[in-house]
Amino acid sequence: MRLAAVLVLSLSTAGPALAASADWRADARRADVRRLERLDEAWTTALAEARAQGQGRALTRLGVLADPRVSLPRPQPTPGAYRCRTVKIGSPNGGPGLVTYGWFRCRVALSPGGDLTLEKVTGSQRQAGNLYPEAPRRLVFLGAVAWGSGEGRAQYGRDAERDQIGVFERIGADRYRLTLPWPHQESTLDLLELRR
């Protein structure tokens, strides 16, 4: 009964979303597919850039969040409210090698069409998009980012500069990580950590 109530609540609070096809590659732009194909390179480059700026200890304190090898079974999050924070690693333009933001609010929901969606609902950079099944230990995220408090929810495919692609994984009990390689702004790799 409790799960049914959560599902009904998530359906009623889900915002409009682009309906997902069965395969994320069918919905993704070619440039975004290439970005995701270079995920391992983004991790290696970002961690090296952060360490070159003396951020090795700070990376160690992040634990499994900053460890690309951690990916647990059952990556599908339960719909509902989550605390979330963004960690930006590496800087292609000589900026800070590591930036960790405070906690905001995120939401996982089922769209009316049955798609699993993720949305960061507070903060100045707010991602929103679909989570696609891809492998036993990961989902693929296709979404977009809204900037500033006055903008509504962003949608994938409307503006290539706002489009995001990434991998969603479970990294602990009720703890998840969205990894966004080669974002268009500020960093080499963005992590969005979600916790219950």
N, C-alpha and C positions, 0 to 999 in steps of 0.2 A: 504494500500500500504506500509506504514511504517513497519508494523508487518511482511509482506511478505519479505521485504528487510532484516530485522533482521534475519528471519529464513534462508534465502538464505546465508547470511553472516555466520551464526553459522554453517551451514552445511559445508561450504567451509573451515572453520577454525578448525573444530573438528579433533582431532588426532585419531589414531587408538584406538579402544576400544573393549573389549570383549563383544560380543553380549549378551544382557540380556534376560533371559527367562521371562515368565509372573510372576513368583514367585521368590523373592529373596532367599528363603530357598533352592530352587533347585540349585542355583549357589553358595551358601555359604558353607564354610567348617564347619564341626560340631563344632569345637572349637570356631569359630567366632559366630555361632548361640548362643552358651552358653554365650559368652561375652555379647552379646546384651540382652539376657534374664536377665542378672545381671546389667542392666543399672541403675535402682533405687539404688542399692547397691553402684555402682560406684559414683553416685552423692553424696550420704550420706557420704561415706568414704572420698571422695576428699574434700568436703566442711569442714568436721571435721578436716582433716589434715591441711588445710590452716588456719583455725581459731586457731588451736593449736599452730601455728607459728606466731600468732598475725596479721593475714591478714584479719580479720573481716571487717575493714573499707574499705580496698581495694576491697573486694568482694561486699560490699554495693555500692561502686562507679561504679561497672560494671553493676548495675541495672538488667534489664530483661535478659541480657546475661547470668548471673550467677544464674538465678532463674529457677529451673527445672520445675516449675508449669506453666510457660509461653509457650503456644503452640497455635497459632492462626489458624483459618481455611485458606484454600487455600495455602498449603505449597509449591506448584510448583513455582519455580522461573522462571521469563521470561529469555529466552536465551539472552546472551550478557555479557559485561564486568562488573566486580564488584571489589570494594576494599575489601580486606580481611585481617584479622589478626588472629593469633593463641594466645590462652590463655591456659596455662597449670595449672591445679589445682590439688593440692595434690602431695605427693611424697612417694611412697612405700619404698624408700631407704634413707630417711632422707634428701633429697635435698630440694631446695626451695619449699615452699608450694603454691606459686603463681608466675607465670611468664607471663607477658603480652608483646608480641612482637609488633613491629610497623606494619604499613600497607603495604601490598603487593598487587599483582594483581591476581584475579581469573577469571575464565570464566565458564559460563554455556552454553551448546550447545546441539543441537540435533545431534546424530550420523547419518550416512547414513542409518542405520537400524531403525531410529526413537526412539532410546533410549535417555533419558535425561542424560547428563553427567556433571560432575563437575570436574574442574581442577584448582589447584593453580599453576600458571604459573611462579611466581618468588619466590625467597627465597631459603633457604638451605634445607628445608623440604617441598616437593611438593606432595600433594595428588592428585590422579586422579582416577575417577571411575564412576560407574553408580548410578543413583538415581531411586529407584523402588517405585511405588505406594504401600502404605501399610495400611494407615488409613486416615480418613478425615483430620487429623491435622499433619500427618507426612509422610515422605518418609524414606526409608532405603537406606543407602549408602554402597556399596561394592566397595572397591578400594584398592589402595596400595600407599606407599609413596616412592618417590625418594629422595636420599640424595646427597647433593653437586651439584655444578653447571655443572659438566661434565656428569651426568647421564641423560639418556633420560627418557621418561615418564614411570612410573611404571605401572604394570598391575596386577590386583587381580589374585591370584591362582598360581603365579610363585614362590613366596618365602613367607612362613608363617610368617617370622619375619617382613616383610614389609606390609603384608595384613592388611587392616583396615575395620572395620564395624562400622556403627554409624547411628544415627537418624538425619534427616534434617527437621527443623521446621521453620516456619515463626514466628518472634518475634516482628515485627513492620512493618510499612510501608516501603517497599523496604529494609527490614532488615531480615536476616536469620541467623540460627545457625546450624552448624554441630557438633553434640556431639559424641565423640569417646570414649567409655568406655574401660578402661584397656588397653591402648596402650602398645606396647611392650617396649617402651623406655621412661624414664624420669619422667612420671607423672601417676596419677591415672585416670585422665580424661582430655581429650583435647577438646577444643572448637575452632571451626573455625567460626568466625563471618564474614558475607558477607553484604556489603552495596552498594547501587547504588551511 
